[in-house]
Amino acid sequence: MVYDCVIIGGGPAGLTASIYARRAGLGVLVLEKLYEGGQLANIHAIDNYPGMYGIDGNELTEKLVAHARVYGYDQADEEVMEIRRGPDDVNVFTVVADQNLYEARTVIIASGAKPKKLGAAGEEIYTGRGVSYCATCDGTFFRGKDVAVIGGGNTAVQDAIYLARLCRNIYLVHRRDKLRAEKHLADAAMKLPEIEFIYDSVLEEISGNGTVEELRLKNIKTGEERNIGVAGVFIAAGITPDSDFVRGFLELDGGGFIITDERMRTSVPGVFAAGDVRTTPLRQIITAAADGAVAADSAGAYLDM
């Protein structure tokens, strides 16, 4: 069987793509290595998805999956290992999964990305309970409270600047003696009285009673340790796209994200990318869903050519 469209990833981007593709009459297969909804189900609370204020990840996942199933699609819990042409028809792609091979006339990659973790003690325990990897997503939950941002690059400094609008005090903890962020961002952060810079320091432990209450930091030059009281900690160590399976097949940027145009078209005609796996200025549930809609529309237009 040759599908009109194989969608790799069952998160907001992939499920939205399936809705739009099925509404256009395309035969669709969704491949998701985790479970339908992807990482969305791990989010404790969501307050910036329009019309869904205060919903948690599990509930929004259930709504997205139920909506997508109204239109119907084939689904398999498999990890994709490779995409290649043919072999017999250059207009057909072979999607190599860990259990089966699937053929498709178009492919939408919506495999997402995951935050890089520090491995600090307590990080896993308090994820979703004060530990966050997205200031834009979760900052409002800490309005008027003290928080910390771990990192010194552009993302960390942008997070600290954003949080300064909401939080009482922000501790920006960086392992080096100066920020790695671009000068204009660093200068903007240094002008904000809410931000305190803690240099030459790393996060050793996160502790609390059900939720984050305290961080233990270590100065890497002196070995001195200090504790700071915070209600939340935002870890900005970067994110890793799930794109290894297309390395060498599609054009990627320096961070491994798939390069697309505004129509979600990749460097290979007939292959599209949507959501966090692609190069984009904002990675949010709503932007992933929007990408999925555009990708499905573009796939349909490609098939009509």
C-alpha positions, 0 to 999 in steps of 0.5 A, spaced: 500 500 500 502 506 498 499 512 502 498 519 500 502 522 506 506 518 512 506 523 518 512 522 522 510 524 529 504 524 533 504 530 537 500 537 536 504 538 529 503 531 526 496 530 529 494 537 526 497 535 519 493 528 519 486 532 520 488 537 515 490 531 510 484 527 511 479 533 510 483 533 504 481 526 502 488 524 503 490 517 505 494 518 512 499 514 516 501 517 523 508 513 526 509 515 533 515 512 537 512 514 544 504 514 544 499 519 540 500 526 543 508 525 544 511 529 549 505 534 550 502 529 555 508 530 559 506 538 560 503 539 567 499 545 565 498 549 559 495 557 559 497 559 552 493 555 548 487 559 545 481 557 548 484 552 553 487 556 559 489 551 564 488 545 561 493 540 562 497 536 557 494 529 558 487 533 557 489 537 551 492 530 548 486 527 549 482 532 545 487 532 539 487 525 538 479 524 539 479 530 534 484 527 529 480 520 530 474 523 527 477 524 520 480 517 521 487 515 520 492 509 520 497 509 526 503 505 528 507 505 534 514 505 531 520 509 530 523 511 524 530 509 522 530 512 515 527 515 509 529 514 502 527 514 495 523 508 491 526 504 490 522 502 484 518 509 483 522 516 484 515 519 486 514 514 492 518 515 498 520 509 503 519 510 510 524 505 514 521 504 521 523 499 526 518 494 524 516 495 517 517 499 511 512 504 509 511 507 502 508 514 501 507 519 496 509 525 501 512 525 508 511 530 513 516 530 519 513 532 525 518 528 530 519 534 535 525 536 539 527 535 546 530 539 551 537 538 553 538 536 561 543 538 566 543 531 570 543 535 576 540 531 582 532 532 583 532 535 576 527 529 574 523 529 580 521 536 580 520 536 572 513 539 572 513 541 579 518 547 578 523 545 573 521 547 566 525 548 560 520 553 557 520 560 560 515 562 555 510 556 556 511 556 564 513 563 566 506 566 568 506 560 573 511 564 577 508 571 577 511 575 583 516 569 585 523 568 585 526 563 580 533 561 577 535 561 570 541 556 568 545 558 562 548 563 559 547 563 551 541 567 548 536 562 550 538 563 557 538 571 557 532 571 553 528 567 558 531 571 564 529 578 560 522 575 559 521 572 566 523 579 569 516 582 566 513 577 571 517 574 577 520 578 583 527 576 582 531 572 577 538 568 578 541 567 572 546 562 573 552 561 568 558 556 569 563 561 565 565 568 568 561 572 562 555 571 558 555 567 551 549 571 549 549 576 544 552 583 546 545 586 545 541 581 549 547 581 555 546 589 555 539 589 556 539 583 561 544 587 565 540 593 565 534 590 569 534 590 576 530 584 577 536 579 574 542 577 579 548 574 575 551 568 578 557 566 574 562 561 575 557 556 578 553 550 576 547 547 579 548 541 583 541 539 586 534 541 586 530 540 592 523 542 595 517 539 598 513 536 593 515 543 589 521 546 588 524 550 594 531 551 593 537 550 589 544 548 591 550 551 587 557 550 586 562 555 584 567 551 579 573 555 581 573 556 588 569 549 590 564 554 595 557 552 595 551 556 596 543 555 597 538 560 594 531 559 595 526 559 589 520 557 586 522 555 580 528 553 575 528 554 568 534 550 564 536 553 558 541 548 556 539 548 549 534 543 545 536 537 541 531 536 534 529 528 533 532 529 526 538 524 526 534 519 521 534 524 516 541 527 516 544 526 509 537 526 506 535 533 508 538 539 509 539 541 516 542 547 520 548 547 524 543 545 530 540 539 526 534 542 525 530 541 518 530 547 514 524 549 511 520 555 507 514 558 509 510 552 506 514 547 510 517 545 504 524 541 505 530 541 501 527 534 498 520 535 494 515 532 497 518 532 504 515 537 509 517 538 516 513 541 521 513 543 529 519 543 533 524 539 529 524 545 524 528 551 524 523 556 527 523 562 531 518 560 536 517 553 539 510 552 542 504 548 541 500 553 537 506 554 532 507 546 532 499 546 530 499 551 525 506 548 522 502 542 521 496 545 518 501 548 513 505 542 511 498 538 510 496 543 505 502 543 502 503 536 501 496 536 498 498 541 493 504 537 491 500 531 490 495 535 485 501 538 481 
